[in-house]
Amino acid sequence: MHILILGYSNLFRRRILNVLEKDNIKFSIASKSSIQKEKKVYKWYRNYSQALNESNANLVYISLPNSLHYYWAKKALEKGYHVVVDKPLSKNYLEAKKLIKLAKIKKKLVVEATFFNYHNQFNKAVKFVNGINNIKYVNANFVIPLPKKNSLLMSKKLSGGSFMDMGPYAAAVPRLFCSGKLINMKSIIVKNKKGLIVSFSIFCKFKKTSYYGFFCFGGEYKSNLIFISKNKYVELNRVFSPPFDKKLTIIFKNKNKIRKIKLKKENVFENFLKKIKNSLNKKKYNDFYKIALEDAKFREKILSSN
C-alpha cells in the first residue's frame, strides 16, 4: 500500500503518522503550508493537484480543513484513487450522496474516517449487556475545552464548529448501539456570536432504545458512553479519542455490584486501517458506502430537528 496524504494536519501527526511508520507503509505528503519534516516520507509535494497528477499511490487520505473535504475527495476519485477522508466526509448529505455515486462509477472505495469504535472495549460492553438488542438507554457525552480563536475548529469559513467536528460521533453512536427504527428526534443547537455551532444536544427515541447525546466546545474534558439494559450498566471513558498509549478501563454494574476491567492498549487507527486493507483486497466497498450515507443522513436530521 502507498498512501498519499493531502494535508499535514495535527491529526495526521498525532494519530496516523506513527501507524504508517510502525507498519512500514509507504506514504507521500502534499502540504501547502509546511516544509518537509518527515524522514520516512517517500515524496513531498507542495501542491495538491500536482500530487494527484503525479503520485503512484493507490489511496489518498484527505486531512484538510472541513470545507475542502468534498472538493478534494471528488478530485481524488476522478483521478482513480481510493479515498479516505477525515470526518466529516462532507458538509451535508447531498455532497455525501454525490461522492458515493462517483465512487461506485469509478469502482473505488470512499470512507469517512470515524474510527473511534475500532476498539475492543465496545465488544466487551455489548457482550456484558447480552447484545445490542438488550440496550435500553444510551448516553454519550463529548466535551472539550473551547479551542483557541485562531483554531481551524473555530473558523466558520472553513466549516469548523462542534457540529462538523463531533457530528460524525453523534451519528455513529445510534448506528452502532441503538435498535429499531428511529421514531422521533429533538435537538438543541447553540451558536456563538459569529453563528458557529459550539454545542448541540440530541434526544432520540428508537423502537427499542432511547439515546441522549451532548457534544460541546467549551468545558471540562469529557468523553464517555453509557449503556443501560434492564438490570445492567456499562460506562466507557475516553471513547471518542481513545489513546493508543494507555490502557482503558470499563466500569460494569450489575445488581449493585461494581466491577472494573482494565483493557490492553489498542491503536484504533491501526485497527481501522486493517479494515480498509481488507476491503481493498476483497474489492468490497458497499459497507463503507452505507455507513457514510447513513451517518450523513442522521446529521441532517439533527439540524432539521432543532
C-alpha positions as CSV (number, residue, x, y, z in Angstrom):
1,M,0.0,0.0,0.0
2,H,1.1,3.5,-0.9
3,I,-0.9,6.3,0.7
4,L,-0.9,9.9,-0.4
5,I,-1.7,12.3,2.4
6,L,-3.3,15.6,1.4
7,G,-2.7,18.0,4.3
8,Y,-0.1,17.9,7.0
9,S,-2.6,18.2,9.9
10,N,-2.2,17.9,13.7
11,L,-4.5,14.8,13.5
12,F,-2.2,13.2,10.9
13,R,0.9,13.9,13.0
14,R,-0.7,12.7,16.3
15,R,-2.7,9.7,15.3
16,I,-1.8,8.4,11.9
17,L,1.9,9.0,11.2
18,N,3.1,6.6,13.9
19,V,1.0,3.8,12.5
20,L,2.3,4.3,9.0
21,E,5.9,4.3,10.3
22,K,5.4,1.3,12.6
23,D,3.8,-0.8,9.9
24,N,6.3,0.3,7.2
25,I,3.6,1.7,5.0
26,K,4.8,3.8,2.1
27,F,3.4,7.3,2.2
28,S,3.8,10.7,0.4
29,I,2.6,14.0,1.7
30,A,1.2,17.1,0.0
31,S,1.2,20.3,2.1
32,K,0.9,23.9,1.1
33,S,1.8,25.3,4.5
34,S,4.6,23.0,5.8
35,I,8.1,22.2,4.6
36,Q,9.3,18.6,4.6
37,K,9.9,17.3,8.1
38,E,9.3,13.6,8.0
39,K,12.4,11.5,7.3
40,K,10.5,8.4,6.1
41,V,8.2,10.2,3.6
42,Y,8.5,8.8,0.1
43,K,7.8,12.1,-1.7
44,W,6.8,15.6,-0.5
45,Y,4.6,17.8,-2.7
46,R,3.8,21.5,-2.3
47,N,0.6,21.4,-4.4
48,Y,-2.4,19.1,-4.1
49,S,-3.3,19.0,-7.8
50,Q,0.3,18.1,-8.7
51,A,0.3,15.4,-6.1
52,L,-2.8,13.8,-7.5
53,N,-1.5,14.1,-11.1
54,E,2.0,12.6,-10.3
55,S,1.7,10.2,-7.4
56,N,1.7,6.5,-7.9
57,A,-0.2,5.9,-4.6
58,N,-3.3,3.8,-4.7
59,L,-5.1,5.5,-1.8
60,V,-5.5,9.2,-0.9
61,Y,-6.1,10.2,2.8
62,I,-7.6,13.7,3.0
63,S,-6.6,15.5,6.2
64,L,-7.6,19.1,5.2
65,P,-10.0,21.7,6.7
66,N,-13.6,20.5,6.6
67,S,-14.6,23.0,3.9
68,L,-12.1,21.3,1.5
69,H,-13.1,17.6,2.1
70,Y,-15.7,17.3,-0.6
71,Y,-13.8,19.1,-3.3
72,W,-10.6,17.1,-2.9
73,A,-12.3,13.8,-2.3
74,K,-14.1,14.3,-5.6
75,K,-10.9,15.2,-7.4
76,A,-9.1,12.2,-6.0
77,L,-11.9,9.8,-7.1
78,E,-12.0,11.4,-10.5
79,K,-8.2,10.6,-10.7
80,G,-8.9,7.0,-9.9
81,Y,-7.7,6.8,-6.3
82,H,-9.4,5.1,-3.4
83,V,-10.2,7.8,-0.8
84,V,-10.3,8.1,3.0
85,V,-11.5,11.4,4.4
86,D,-11.1,12.8,7.9
87,K,-14.5,13.3,9.5
88,P,-16.8,14.7,8.3
89,L,-16.8,13.2,4.8
90,S,-18.7,16.2,3.5
91,K,-20.7,19.3,4.7
92,N,-24.1,17.7,4.0
93,Y,-26.0,14.7,2.9
94,L,-26.2,15.8,-0.8
95,E,-22.5,16.0,-1.1
96,A,-22.1,12.6,0.5
97,K,-24.5,11.1,-2.0
98,K,-22.6,12.6,-4.9
99,L,-19.3,11.2,-3.6
100,I,-20.7,7.7,-3.1
101,K,-22.3,7.8,-6.6
102,L,-18.9,8.8,-8.1
103,A,-17.1,6.1,-6.1
104,K,-19.5,3.4,-7.4
105,I,-19.0,4.6,-11.0
106,K,-15.2,4.5,-10.6
107,K,-15.4,1.3,-8.6
108,K,-13.3,2.9,-5.8
109,L,-13.5,2.9,-2.0
110,V,-14.5,6.1,-0.3
111,V,-14.6,6.2,3.5
112,E,-15.3,8.7,6.3
113,A,-12.5,8.2,8.9
114,T,-14.6,7.9,12.0
115,F,-12.7,5.2,13.7
116,F,-13.2,5.6,17.5
117,N,-15.3,2.4,17.6
118,Y,-12.5,0.1,16.3
119,H,-11.6,-0.7,19.9
120,N,-12.3,-4.0,21.8
121,Q,-14.0,-2.1,24.6
122,F,-17.2,-1.9,22.6
123,N,-17.3,-5.7,22.0
124,K,-16.9,-6.3,25.8
125,A,-19.5,-3.7,26.7
126,V,-22.1,-5.1,24.3
127,K,-21.3,-8.7,25.4
128,F,-21.9,-7.7,29.0
129,V,-25.5,-6.5,28.3
130,N,-26.1,-9.6,26.2
131,G,-26.2,-7.9,22.8
132,I,-27.3,-4.6,21.3
133,N,-31.0,-5.6,21.3
134,N,-30.9,-5.5,25.1
135,I,-29.6,-1.9,25.3
136,K,-32.5,0.3,26.6
137,Y,-30.7,3.6,27.0
138,V,-27.5,5.1,25.5
139,N,-25.9,8.3,26.8
140,A,-23.0,9.9,25.0
141,N,-21.0,12.9,26.2
142,F,-18.1,14.6,24.4
143,V,-16.9,18.0,25.8
144,I,-13.6,19.7,25.1
145,P,-12.2,23.0,26.3
146,L,-13.0,25.9,23.9
147,P,-10.5,25.8,21.1
148,K,-8.4,29.0,20.5
149,K,-9.8,31.7,18.3
150,N,-7.3,31.0,15.6
151,S,-8.0,27.3,15.5
152,L,-9.5,25.7,12.4
153,L,-12.2,24.3,14.7
154,M,-13.4,27.9,15.4
155,S,-13.4,29.0,11.7
156,K,-16.9,29.4,10.2
157,K,-15.3,30.0,6.7
158,L,-13.5,26.6,7.0
159,S,-16.7,24.8,8.3
160,G,-15.5,24.5,11.8
161,G,-17.6,24.2,14.9
162,S,-18.7,21.4,17.2
163,F,-21.3,20.0,14.8
164,M,-18.9,19.5,12.0
165,D,-16.2,18.1,14.3
166,M,-18.4,16.0,16.6
167,G,-21.5,15.3,14.5
168,P,-19.9,12.2,13.0
169,Y,-19.6,10.8,16.5
170,A,-23.2,11.7,17.4
171,A,-24.4,9.9,14.3
172,A,-22.2,6.8,14.7
173,V,-23.4,6.0,18.2
174,P,-27.1,5.2,17.3
175,R,-25.9,3.3,14.2
176,L,-23.8,1.1,16.4
177,F,-25.8,0.7,19.5
178,C,-29.5,1.6,19.1
179,S,-32.1,-1.0,17.9
180,G,-35.2,-0.5,15.8
181,K,-36.5,2.3,13.7
182,L,-36.0,5.9,14.7
183,I,-39.4,7.2,15.9
184,N,-38.6,10.8,16.8
185,M,-35.8,13.2,17.4
186,K,-35.3,16.6,19.0
187,S,-32.2,18.6,19.2
188,I,-30.9,21.8,20.8
189,I,-28.2,23.7,18.9
190,V,-26.2,26.6,20.4
191,K,-24.3,29.1,18.3
192,N,-21.8,31.8,19.2
193,K,-22.0,35.4,18.1
194,K,-20.4,34.5,14.7
195,G,-23.1,31.9,14.0
196,L,-20.8,29.0,14.6
197,I,-22.3,25.9,16.3
198,V,-20.4,25.4,19.6
199,S,-22.7,22.8,21.2
200,F,-25.6,20.6,20.4
201,S,-27.8,18.1,22.3
202,I,-29.9,15.4,20.8
203,F,-32.8,13.3,22.2
204,C,-33.8,10.3,20.2
205,K,-36.4,7.6,20.6
206,F,-35.8,4.4,18.6
207,K,-38.2,1.4,18.8
208,K,-36.1,-0.4,21.4
209,T,-33.6,2.3,22.6
210,S,-33.5,5.8,23.9
211,Y,-30.4,7.9,23.0
212,Y,-29.2,11.2,24.5
213,G,-26.1,12.9,23.4
214,F,-24.3,16.1,24.4
215,F,-21.4,17.5,22.3
216,C,-19.7,20.7,23.2
217,F,-16.8,23.1,22.7
218,G,-16.1,24.9,26.0
219,G,-16.0,22.9,29.2
220,E,-14.1,20.3,31.2
221,Y,-12.9,17.5,29.0
222,K,-15.4,14.5,29.0
223,S,-15.6,11.7,26.5
224,N,-17.8,8.9,27.8
225,L,-20.5,6.5,26.7
226,I,-23.1,4.7,29.0
227,F,-25.2,1.7,28.1
228,I,-28.1,0.6,30.3
229,S,-30.0,-2.6,29.9
230,K,-32.8,-4.0,32.0
231,N,-30.5,-4.6,35.0
232,K,-27.0,-3.8,33.8
233,Y,-25.0,-0.6,33.5
234,V,-21.7,-0.1,31.5
235,E,-19.6,3.0,31.3
236,L,-16.8,3.6,28.9
237,N,-14.4,6.5,29.1
238,R,-12.0,8.2,26.6
239,V,-14.5,6.8,24.0
240,F,-14.2,9.4,21.1
241,S,-10.5,10.0,21.4
242,P,-9.1,6.7,22.7
243,P,-5.3,7.0,23.4
244,F,-3.1,4.4,21.8
245,D,-0.5,4.5,24.6
246,K,-2.8,4.0,27.6
247,K,-5.0,1.2,28.9
248,L,-8.7,2.0,29.1
249,T,-11.0,1.0,32.0
250,I,-14.6,-0.2,31.6
251,I,-17.0,0.1,34.6
252,F,-19.6,-2.7,34.9
253,K,-22.5,-2.6,37.3
254,N,-24.9,-5.5,37.9
255,K,-27.3,-5.9,40.9
256,N,-25.4,-3.0,42.7
257,K,-22.1,-4.8,42.3
258,I,-19.4,-2.7,40.6
259,R,-16.6,-4.3,38.6
260,K,-13.8,-2.5,36.7
261,I,-11.8,-4.1,33.9
262,K,-8.6,-2.6,32.5
263,L,-8.0,-3.4,28.8
264,K,-4.8,-3.7,26.9
265,K,-3.5,-0.8,24.8
266,E,-5.0,-0.6,21.3
267,N,-4.5,1.8,18.4
268,V,-7.9,2.3,16.8
269,F,-6.5,3.9,13.6
270,E,-4.3,0.8,13.1
271,N,-7.4,-1.4,13.5
272,F,-9.3,0.9,11.1
273,L,-6.6,0.7,8.5
274,K,-6.6,-3.1,8.7
275,K,-10.3,-2.9,7.8
276,I,-9.6,-0.7,4.9
277,K,-6.9,-3.1,3.6
278,N,-9.3,-6.0,3.9
279,S,-12.0,-4.1,1.9
280,L,-9.5,-3.2,-0.8
281,N,-8.2,-6.8,-1.1
282,K,-11.7,-8.2,-1.4
283,K,-12.9,-5.2,-3.6
284,K,-16.0,-4.9,-1.4
285,Y,-16.9,-1.3,-0.6
286,N,-20.7,-1.3,0.0
287,D,-20.4,-1.5,3.8
288,F,-18.4,1.7,3.9
289,Y,-20.8,3.4,1.4
290,K,-23.7,2.5,3.5
291,I,-22.1,3.8,6.7
292,A,-21.2,7.1,5.1
293,L,-24.7,7.7,3.8
294,E,-26.4,6.6,7.0
295,D,-24.3,8.9,9.2
296,A,-24.6,11.9,6.8
297,K,-28.4,11.5,6.8
298,F,-28.6,11.3,10.6
299,R,-26.6,14.5,10.8
300,E,-29.1,16.2,8.6
301,K,-31.9,15.1,10.9
302,I,-30.1,16.7,13.8
303,L,-30.1,20.0,12.1
304,S,-33.7,19.8,10.9
305,S,-34.9,18.7,14.4
306,N,-33.5,21.9,16.1
